[in-house]
Amino acid sequence: MTYDLMNIGSHGIRASNELLQTTSKNISNMNTKGYIRERTEHATMIGNQVGRGETVRMLNEFAQKQLNRDISSQAYYQQFTTESSRVDTLFSQDSNSLSTSINSLFNNLQQAANQPSSSVTRSLFMTDAQNLVDQMHRLSGIVFDQRSVVNEQLNVYTSEANNLIENISNLNNKITASKGQEGSNVANSVFNERDEAIKQLSELVDIETIDGPNGEKLVFLGSGQSLVMENGTFNTLSLNGDPDPEVKDLKLDVSSGSAVALDVDISTLKGKIGGILAFRDEILHPAQNQIGQIGLALADAFNQQNRLGMDLDGNMGQDLFTIPSVQGYAYQDNTGTGGVTATVEAGLGKNVPATDFRVTFLTATSVEIAAVDAKGNVIGTPATANVSGGVVNSTTAVPAGSDLYGLALSVSPGAAVNDSFLVKLNSTTASSISLATERPNHLALASPIRTGVAAGNVGSASISVGTVSSIGAGFTAGSTPGNAPALANGQITITKTATANEYQISDGSGTSTFTITPPSKNMLNQAGAPFSTYGFDFDIEGQPATGDQFTLDINTGGFDDNRNGSALSNLQSSELVRKDVITTATADNLATFNEAYAGLVTEIGVISNQAKTNGAAFEALANQSEAWFESMSGVNLDEEAANLLRFQQSYSASAQIISTARTIFDTLLSAAR
């Protein structure tokens, strides 16, 4: 009996000591990162002796996985919001506003048109034109700077993720090796360390885990690709810019780089890496392209209209802006030696959408041109075009309905079938567009033609000032306008005949008679060939009498003439910026310069604010999951303090049992003497 009491008491002391040690460990590790609360459980053995205790971690794996998922989403939106808010602030500042520069440019253009012979007002316009170019460069620089920040952070985060992946694999090996040794137990601290590494990895990318044999944790990306596998094998993340080395794509290196790297679907990535990639693709990339698109449309429109006018030197207008040509980025799997250079086709700047373009060789003499988004996905229907003399533009053979997006391509020989090139015309233009001239006199405010009414006319008809739609290569001051032959007596003459709606026209090509369809609009077009191809036209308004004459001749000099200046000013309210790649014949798919920039700023603000809202929601979810997880796995000081008192009393009671057994034993010995 005494032996039983001694046995019970000694086992009780041992069990209480184990409980006290576990409780003390919980209290001392309360602030240890990644520590999971432990509990010692005892089993009753035969003979009513308390058995050896087993210390287990109080871990709810479902709560842990939910916490990791919520942490990934929270980190994604935190990263996205941090980056996008900075760009939103920069673009919304008045000092960085492209609209301010555009409005100032057109205001000074109007001043120049009001005083067409003043070199001062023309100089102010040229100064504002340079300021506009500088502003586009500044905005482009902001985006490029942010892209550099993105690349730096991607390098850091990817390195951190790879270190964590390797650490998880090593910890798996420790656990597996210990499990394989008979009688060996793995310290709970190793499990805690592995769980903490998995949690930290979930802050970088979205992951899922499953239990492997021998206590391993197998880790996968949210898209299902393996990161940590059995037997200590693991895959790492890498960055590769294809075809643009400055735009890094996330890859999964398989078998330590001995196999082809796999693409990672960043749309499901989450975590900090997913957030910063989404920021690049949803904010930076579109912003850079839209800035360049506005610059392209504006420069092309100004160049085309200025060419239709006469400058202060009495010469035909020339380009005001230099639109760059860009070299296409060759994809890494290309096998040929060819190349592609692209620019905007003159007069088609409004056809260019705010995207990049992929040019793929279908044969040696035909290409496919597709608009692509930041992820390389094709938008709309690709167009096919023949390569004629190393050139692809709207004049080459293009199937009906195909959209070349206003591009003019120059193709160097040597490309193989299926070779592809990424053309980044918009983003390059934003940073490299420049002025083609700095001379104020080159602003062509005057019209190259002038119209008049014969002094002897008796009818009530008048002639319009005329419009110019194209200028032939030989049209210079004092020479022939448009595609017209030499003018007889320096002018075109139209005379009303006695027949209703009939006129006689004379110029260097001779004299002919034609009948119009009222009203008397676009008279040269109604006169037919060759007059309809001259590149200019006019209307006759009112009722002419028989024999009334109307003339059109070259506007030599062009001083104090602002008719082309008015046409240049009208560009501000003209819809010249393409909105979407996919459109219909009846859709309003064009915007003004200011509308396009306002849309850019608004889009950045909307995306940024939406990310803030989503971030707040996922932060609340993460906090809730954290509280749920901590309620089961975290250390509660009140609970541990109560346990400490309870186990202390249990220890004392067990010691009292031993003391009682000793007293009984001594009594028995005394009785036997």
C-alpha positions in Angstrom: 0.0 0.0 0.0 2.8 2.4 1.0 4.6 1.5 -2.2 1.5 2.3 -4.3 1.2 5.7 -2.6 4.9 6.5 -3.2 4.5 5.4 -6.8 1.4 7.5 -7.4 3.0 10.5 -5.7 6.2 10.3 -7.7 4.4 9.9 -11.0 2.1 12.8 -10.0 5.1 15.0 -9.3 6.7 14.1 -12.6 3.4 14.8 -14.4 2.9 18.1 -12.6 6.5 19.1 -13.4 5.9 18.4 -17.1 2.7 20.6 -17.0 4.6 23.4 -15.2 7.4 23.2 -17.7 4.9 23.5 -20.6 3.1 26.4 -19.0 6.4 28.2 -18.3 7.5 27.6 -21.9 4.2 29.2 -23.1 4.6 32.2 -20.9 8.3 32.8 -21.8 7.5 32.5 -25.6 4.5 34.7 -25.5 6.3 37.3 -27.7 8.2 34.8 -29.8 7.3 35.2 -33.5 5.6 32.1 -34.9 5.3 30.4 -31.5 2.4 28.0 -31.2 0.9 27.4 -27.8 1.6 23.9 -26.4 -0.3 21.6 -24.1 0.9 18.5 -22.3 -1.5 15.6 -22.3 -1.2 12.5 -20.0 -2.6 9.0 -20.3 -3.7 6.8 -17.3 -1.7 3.6 -17.2 -2.6 0.2 -15.5 -2.4 0.5 -11.8 -3.8 4.0 -11.8 -0.4 5.5 -12.4 -0.3 8.6 -14.5 1.5 7.9 -17.8 4.2 9.8 -19.7 2.9 13.1 -21.0 2.9 14.1 -24.7 3.4 17.8 -25.5 1.4 18.9 -28.6 1.0 22.2 -30.4 -2.5 23.7 -30.2 -2.8 24.2 -33.9 -5.9 24.4 -36.1 -4.7 23.8 -39.6 -7.9 25.1 -41.2 -7.5 28.4 -39.3 -3.9 28.5 -40.3 -4.5 28.0 -44.0 -7.3 30.6 -43.9 -5.0 33.1 -42.2 -2.3 32.5 -44.9 -4.8 33.1 -47.7 -6.1 36.3 -46.1 -2.5 37.5 -45.5 -1.7 37.0 -49.2 -4.8 39.0 -50.3 -4.0 41.7 -47.7 -0.4 42.0 -48.8 -1.5 42.1 -52.5 -3.7 45.2 -51.9 -1.4 46.9 -49.5 1.4 46.7 -52.1 -0.9 47.7 -54.9 -2.3 50.6 -53.0 1.0 51.9 -51.8 2.4 52.1 -55.4 -0.8 53.3 -57.1 -1.5 56.0 -54.6 1.9 57.5 -55.3 1.3 57.6 -59.0 -2.2 58.9 -58.6 -0.9 61.8 -56.5 1.8 62.6 -59.1 -0.6 62.6 -62.0 -3.3 64.6 -60.3 -0.9 67.5 -59.4 -1.5 70.6 -61.5 2.2 71.0 -62.1 2.3 67.6 -63.8 -1.0 68.0 -65.8 -0.7 67.4 -69.5 -4.0 69.2 -70.0 -2.5 72.4 -68.7 0.3 72.3 -71.3 -2.2 71.4 -74.1 -4.5 74.3 -73.2 -1.6 76.8 -73.0 -0.4 75.6 -76.4 -3.7 76.2 -78.1 -4.2 79.5 -76.3 -1.0 80.8 -77.7 -1.8 79.3 -81.1 -5.0 81.4 -81.1 -3.0 84.5 -80.2 -0.7 83.7 -83.1 -3.7 83.2 -85.4 -5.1 86.6 -84.3 -1.8 88.2 -85.3 -0.5 86.0 -88.1 2.3 88.4 -89.1 3.7 88.7 -85.5 6.8 86.8 -84.8 6.3 87.3 -81.1 3.1 85.3 -80.8 4.6 82.6 -83.0 7.6 82.4 -80.6 5.2 82.0 -77.7 3.6 79.1 -79.5 6.9 77.4 -80.2 7.9 77.9 -76.5 4.7 76.2 -75.4 5.2 73.4 -77.9 8.6 72.7 -76.3 7.0 72.9 -72.9 4.4 70.3 -74.0 7.1 68.0 -75.2 9.0 68.5 -71.9 5.9 67.8 -69.9 5.3 64.5 -71.8 9.0 63.6 -71.1 8.5 64.4 -67.4 5.4 62.3 -67.1 7.1 59.5 -69.0 10.0 59.8 -66.6 7.8 59.5 -63.6 6.5 56.2 -65.1 9.9 54.9 -66.0 11.2 55.8 -62.5 8.3 53.8 -61.0 9.1 50.9 -63.3 12.7 50.9 -62.0 11.3 50.8 -58.5 9.1 47.8 -59.5 12.0 45.9 -60.9 14.1 46.5 -57.8 11.3 45.4 -55.5 10.7 42.3 -57.7 14.3 41.3 -57.4 14.2 41.7 -53.6 10.9 39.9 -53.1 11.8 37.1 -55.5 15.1 36.5 -53.6 13.2 36.5 -50.3 10.7 34.0 -51.7 13.4 31.7 -52.9 15.2 31.8 -49.5 11.9 30.9 -47.8 11.2 28.1 -50.3 14.7 26.6 -49.7 14.3 27.0 -45.9 10.9 25.2 -45.9 12.5 22.3 -47.9 15.4 22.1 -45.4 13.0 22.1 -42.4 11.1 19.3 -44.2 14.3 17.3 -44.4 15.0 17.8 -40.7 11.5 16.6 -39.8 11.7 13.6 -42.2 15.1 12.6 -41.0 13.9 12.7 -37.3 10.8 10.8 -38.1 12.8 8.1 -39.6 14.9 7.5 -36.5 13.3 5.2 -33.9 12.6 6.9 -30.6 13.6 10.3 -31.9 11.2 13.2 -31.5 11.3 16.4 -33.5 11.3 19.6 -31.4 8.1 21.6 -31.8 10.3 24.6 -32.5 11.2 23.1 -35.9 7.5 22.9 -36.8 7.0 26.4 -35.6 9.9 27.6 -37.7 8.5 25.9 -40.8 5.0 27.3 -40.2 6.4 30.8 -39.8 8.4 30.4 -43.1 5.2 29.3 -44.8 3.4 32.3 -43.4 6.1 34.7 -44.6 6.0 33.1 -48.0 2.2 33.7 -48.2 2.9 37.4 -47.7 4.9 37.3 -51.0 2.8 34.9 -53.1 -0.5 33.1 -52.8 0.2 29.5 -51.7 -1.5 26.3 -50.7 -0.1 23.5 -48.6 -0.9 19.8 -48.2 0.6 17.3 -45.8 3.2 14.9 -47.2 4.5 11.7 -45.8 6.7 11.7 -42.6 5.4 15.2 -41.6 6.5 17.1 -44.7 4.6 20.1 -45.9 4.2 20.3 -49.7 3.8 23.9 -50.9 2.2 25.0 -54.2 1.4 28.3 -55.8 -2.3 29.3 -55.9 -2.2 28.4 -59.6 -1.2 24.8 -58.7 2.5 24.8 -59.6 4.8 23.1 -57.1 7.3 25.1 -55.0 8.3 22.6 -52.3 8.0 18.9 -53.0 8.9 15.5 -51.4 12.5 14.3 -50.7 13.9 17.8 -50.4 13.3 18.9 -53.9 12.0 22.4 -54.7 11.5 24.9 -57.5 12.5 28.6 -57.3 11.1 31.7 -58.8 13.0 33.8 -61.4 12.6 36.9 -63.4 13.0 37.1 -67.2 12.3 40.0 -69.6 11.0 38.6 -72.9 11.2 40.4 -75.2 11.6 43.7 -73.3 14.4 43.1 -70.8 13.0 46.0 -68.6 9.6 44.3 -68.2 10.3 41.2 -66.0 8.0 38.2 -66.2 7.8 35.8 -63.3 9.0 32.3 -64.1 9.2 29.0 -62.2 12.6 27.4 -62.5 12.1 23.6 -62.6 14.7 21.1 -61.5 17.3 23.7 -60.6 17.1 25.3 -64.1 17.7 22.0 -65.9 14.2 22.1 -67.5 12.4 24.9 -69.4 11.1 27.5 -67.0 7.3 27.7 -66.6 5.2 30.8 -66.9 3.5 31.9 -63.7 -0.1 33.2 -64.0 0.2 36.5 -62.2 -3.5 37.1 -62.3 -3.9 34.6 -59.4 -0.5 35.3 -57.8 -1.6 37.6 -54.9 0.9 38.6 -52.2 3.4 41.4 -52.5 4.8 40.1 -55.8 1.4 39.8 -57.3 0.5 43.3 -56.1 3.5 45.0 -57.6 3.1 43.1 -60.9 -0.6 44.1 -61.0 0.4 47.7 -60.4 2.8 47.6 -63.2 0.4 46.0 -65.7 -2.8 47.9 -64.6 -1.4 51.4 -63.9 2.2 52.0 -65.2 2.0 50.2 -68.5 -1.4 51.8 -69.6 -0.3 55.2 -68.3 2.9 55.2 -70.3 1.0 54.1 -73.5 -1.8 56.6 -73.1 0.7 59.5 -72.6 2.5 58.4 -75.8 -0.8 57.9 -77.7 -1.9 61.5 -76.9 1.5 62.7 -78.0 1.3 60.7 -81.3 -2.2 61.9 -82.1 -1.4 65.5 -81.3 2.0 65.5 -83.2 0.6 63.8 -86.3 -2.5 66.1 -86.4 -0.3 69.2 -86.1 2.1 68.0 -88.7 -0.6 67.1 -91.2 -2.5 70.4 -90.8 0.7 72.5 -90.8 1.7 71.0 -94.1 -1.6 72.2 -95.6 -0.7 75.8 -94.8 1.8 78.5 -95.7 4.4 79.8 -93.3 5.7 83.3 -92.6 8.5 82.8 -95.2 5.9 82.2 -97.9 6.8 78.5 -98.1 4.5 75.5 -97.6 4.3 74.3 -94.0 6.5 71.5 -92.7 6.4 69.1 -89.7 6.3 70.8 -86.3 7.0 67.6 -84.3 9.4 64.7 -84.9 7.6 61.4 -84.3 10.2 58.6 -83.5 10.6 55.3 -85.2 11.1 52.4 -82.8 12.9 49.1 -83.1 10.7 46.1 -82.3 11.9 43.9 -79.5 12.7 40.4 -80.8 11.3 37.5 -78.7 13.9 35.1 -77.3 12.7 32.1 -79.3 13.1 33.8 -82.7 15.3 31.9 -85.0 15.8 34.4 -87.8 17.9 37.5 -88.2 15.3 40.0 -89.4 13.9 43.0 -87.6 11.0 45.4 -87.5 11.0 49.2 -87.2 7.7 51.0 -86.7 6.3 54.5 -86.7 2.9 56.1 -87.3 1.8 56.5 -90.8 1.4 60.1 -91.7 -2.2 61.2 -91.2 -3.2 58.1 -89.3 -2.3 59.1 -85.7 -5.9 58.9 -84.6 -6.0 55.2 -85.6 -3.3 54.2 -83.0 -4.8 52.6 -79.8 -3.0 52.9 -76.4 -1.5 49.4 -76.6 1.7 47.6 -77.7 1.7 45.7 -80.9 3.0 42.2 -81.8 4.3 41.6 -85.3 4.5 37.9 -86.3 5.9 36.7 -89.6 3.4 34.3 -91.2 5.6 33.9 -94.2 8.7 35.6 -95.5 6.4 38.2 -97.2 3.4 38.5 -94.9 2.9 39.5 -91.3 0.3 39.4 -88.6 -0.2 42.6 -86.6 -2.0 42.3 -83.2 -2.7 44.8 -80.5 -1.6 43.3 -77.1 -2.1 44.2 -73.5 0.5 44.4 -70.8 0.4 40.6 -70.3 0.8 39.9 -74.0 -2.8 38.9 -74.6 -4.2 39.8 -78.0 -7.0 42.4 -78.1 -9.4 42.3 -80.9 -8.8 40.6 -84.2 -5.2 40.6 -85.6 -4.7 42.0 -89.1 -2.6 40.4 -91.9 -0.6 42.4 -94.4 1.8 41.8 -97.2 5.4 43.0 -97.0 6.0 45.1 -100.2 9.5 46.2 -100.7 10.3 45.8 -97.0 7.4 48.1 -96.1 4.0 47.5 -94.5 1.4 50.3 -94.4 -2.1 51.2 -95.5 -1.1 51.2 -99.2 0.2 47.6 -99.1 -2.1 44.6 -99.7 -4.4 44.4 -96.7 -7.6 42.3 -96.5 -10.8 44.3 -96.3 -11.7 45.3 -92.8 -8.2 44.7 -91.4 -6.9 47.3 -88.9 -3.2 48.2 -89.1 -3.7 50.6 -86.2 -2.1 53.4 -88.1 1.3 51.7 -88.1 3.9 52.0 -90.8 6.4 49.1 -90.6 9.9 48.8 -92.1 11.0 45.2 -92.3 14.6 44.1 -92.6 15.2 40.7 -94.3 16.1 37.5 -92.5 13.1 36.9 -90.3 11.9 33.2 -90.0 8.4 32.0 -90.1 6.7 32.5 -86.6 9.4 35.1 -85.6 7.7 37.8 -83.5 8.6 41.3 -82.5 7.0 43.5 -79.8 6.5 47.1 -81.0 6.2 49.7 -78.2 5.5 52.8 -80.2 3.4 54.6 -77.7 5.6 54.2 -74.7 8.7 55.1 -76.7 7.0 58.2 -78.1 6.1 59.5 -74.7 9.8 59.8 -73.8 11.4 60.7 -77.2 9.0 62.9 -79.1 10.6 66.2 -80.0 10.2 69.4 -82.0 11.1 69.2 -85.7 11.8 72.9 -85.9 12.4 75.8 -83.5 11.8 78.6 -86.0 8.6 80.5 -85.2 8.3 81.3 -88.9 7.6 77.7 -89.7 4.2 77.8 -88.1 2.0 77.8 -91.2 -1.0 80.0 -90.4 -1.9 81.1 -93.9 -3.8 79.1 -96.5 -1.9 78.3 -99.7 -5.0 79.2 -101.9 -7.2 82.2 -102.1 -10.5 82.6 -103.8 -12.2 85.6 -105.5 -15.2 86.9 -107.3 -15.0 88.8 -110.6 -15.7 92.5 -110.3 -18.3 92.3 -113.1 -20.5 89.7 -111.4 -24.2 90.6 -111.2 -25.6 87.7 -109.3 -25.9 87.3 -105.5 -23.4 84.4 -105.3 -20.2 84.4 -103.4 -17.3 81.9 -103.1 -16.0 80.3 -99.9 -12.5 80.8 -98.7 -11.7 77.3 -99.8 -10.4 74.2 -98.0 -7.2 72.3 -98.5 -7.1 68.5 -97.9 -3.8 67.5 -99.4 -0.7 69.2 -100.9 1.3 67.6 -103.7 5.0 67.2 -103.4 5.6 70.1 -105.9 3.3 72.6 -104.2 5.5 75.5 -103.0 5.0 79.2 -102.9 4.5 80.5 -106.4 3.9 77.0 -107.9 1.0 74.6 -108.4 -1.3 73.7 -105.5 -2.1 70.1 -104.8 -1.9 67.7 -107.7 -3.1 70.3 -110.2 -1.2 71.1 -113.4 0.1 74.5 -114.1 -2.6 77.1 -113.7 -3.7 79.1 -116.7 -2.9 82.7 -115.9 -2.0 81.6 -112.4 -5.6 80.6 -111.4 -8.6 78.3 -111.8 -11.7 80.0 -113.3 -15.3 78.8 -113.0 -18.0 80.6 -115.1 -21.7 80.1 -114.7 -23.3 79.1 -118.1 -26.9 79.8 -119.2 -27.9 76.3 -118.4 -29.3 75.5 -115.0 -26.7 74.0 -112.6 -24.0 74.1 -115.4 -20.6 75.7 -115.1 -17.5 76.0 -117.2 -14.1 75.5 -115.6 -10.7 76.5 -117.0 -7.1 76.0 -115.8 -3.8 74.8 -117.2 -5.3 71.5 -118.2 -7.9 73.2 -120.5 -11.5 74.1 -120.4 -14.5 71.9 -119.8 -18.2 72.1 -118.8 -19.8 70.2 -115.9 -23.2 70.0 -114.2 -23.5 70.1 -110.5 -26.0 68.6 -108.0 -27.3 71.5 -105.8 -26.2 72.8 -103.5 -23.0 74.2 -105.0 -20.7 72.4 -102.5 -17.2 71.1 -103.3 -17.2 72.5 -106.8 -14.0 70.9 -108.0 -15.1 67.5 -106.7 -18.3 67.9 -108.6 -16.3 68.9 -111.7 -14.8 65.4 -111.7 -11.3 64.3 -112.9 -8.7 65.8 -112.9 -10.1 68.6 -110.8 -11.4 66.4 -108.1 -7.8 65.2 -107.4 -6.3 68.6 -106.8 -6.4 68.4 -103.0 -8.4 71.5 -102.4 -12.0 72.7 -103.0 -14.5 75.5 -102.5 -18.2 76.2 -102.4 -20.4 78.7 -104.2 -23.1 80.2 -102.1 -26.1 82.2 -103.3 -27.5 82.5 -106.8 -25.0 83.3 -109.6 -26.0 85.0 -112.8 -25.1 83.8 -116.3 -21.5 84.8 -117.0 -20.5 85.3 -113.3 -17.0 84.2 -112.7 -15.2 82.8 -109.6 -11.5 82.3 -109.3 -9.0 80.4 -107.2 -5.2 81.0 -107.3 -2.1 80.6 -105.2 -1.9 82.7 -102.1 1.6 84.1 -102.5 3.2 85.5 -99.4 0.4 84.7 -97.0 0.9 87.6 -94.7 -2.0 88.5 -92.3 -3.8 85.3 -93.4 -4.9 83.0 -90.6 -7.1 80.5 -92.3 -4.9 77.5 -91.7 -4.3 78.9 -88.2 -8.0 78.5 -87.6 -7.8 74.9 -88.8 -4.9 74.3 -86.4 -6.9 75.8 -83.5 -9.8 73.5 -84.3 -7.6 70.5 -83.5 -8.2 71.2 -79.8 -11.9 70.3 -80.0 -11.4 67.6 -82.6 -11.7 64.0 -81.6 -8.3 62.6 -82.6 -7.4 60.1 -79.8 -8.6 56.5 -80.2 -10.4 55.1 -77.1 -10.6 51.3 -77.6 -9.1 48.7 -79.9 -12.4 46.9 -80.4 -15.1 49.2 -81.9 -18.0 49.3 -84.3 -18.8 51.5 -87.2 -21.4 53.5 -85.2 -19.5 53.7 -81.9 -18.0 57.0 -80.7 -14.4 55.7 -80.4 -12.5 58.9 -80.4 -11.8 61.6 -77.8 -10.2 65.0 -77.7 -6.7 65.5 -76.3 -8.0 66.8 -73.0 -10.7 64.1 -72.8 -8.1 61.5 -73.3 -5.8 62.8 -70.6 -8.7 63.3 -68.2 -9.7 59.7 -68.8 -6.1 58.6 -68.0 -6.1 60.5 -64.7 -9.6 59.3 -63.8 -8.7 55.7 -64.6 -5.7 55.8 -62.3 -7.7 57.4 -59.6 -10.6 54.9 -59.9 -8.2 51.8 -59.9 -6.3 53.3 -56.9 -9.4 54.0 -54.9 -10.9 50.6 -55.7 -7.7 49.0 -54.5 -7.9 51.0 -51.2 -11.5 49.8 -50.7 -10.6 46.2 -51.4 -7.5 46.5 -49.2 -9.5 47.7 -46.2 -11.9 44.8 -46.7 -9.1 42.2 -46.8 -7.3 43.9 -43.9 -10.4 43.3 -41.8 -10.6 39.7 -42.9 -6.9 39.2 -42.1 -7.4 40.7 -38.7 -10.4 38.5 -38.1 -8.5 35.4 -39.2 -5.5 36.4 -37.0 -7.8 36.8 -34.0 -9.4 33.4 -34.7 -6.0 31.7 -35.1 -4.6 33.4 -32.0 -7.6 32.4 -29.9 -6.6 28.8 -30.5 -2.9 28.8 -31.0 -1.7 32.0 -29.3 -0.6 32.3 -25.7 -3.2 33.7 -23.3 -1.4 35.1 -20.1 -4.6 34.9 -18.0 -5.1 31.3 -18.9 -1.5 30.4 -18.4 -1.3 32.1 -15.0 -4.3 30.1 -13.9 -2.7 26.9 -15.1 0.5 27.8 -13.3 -1.4 28.0 -10.0 -3.4 24.9 -10.7 -0.3 22.8 -11.7 1.7 24.2 -8.7 -1.1 23.0 -6.4 -1.1 19.7 -8.2 2.7 19.4 -7.6 2.3 20.2 -3.9 -0.5 17.7 -3.5 1.6 15.0 -5.2 4.4 15.8 -2.9 2.0 15.6 0.1 1.1 12.1 -1.1 4.7 11.1 -0.8 5.0 12.7 2.6 1.9 10.8 3.8 3.3 7.5 2.4 6.5 8.1 4.3 4.6 8.7 7.5 2.6 5.5 7.1 5.7 3.6 6.3 7.4 5.0 9.5 4.4 4.1 11.6 4.4 0.5 10.3 8.1 0.2 11.1 7.5 1.5 14.6 4.7 -1.0 15.2 6.9 -3.9 14.1 9.6 -3.2 16.7 
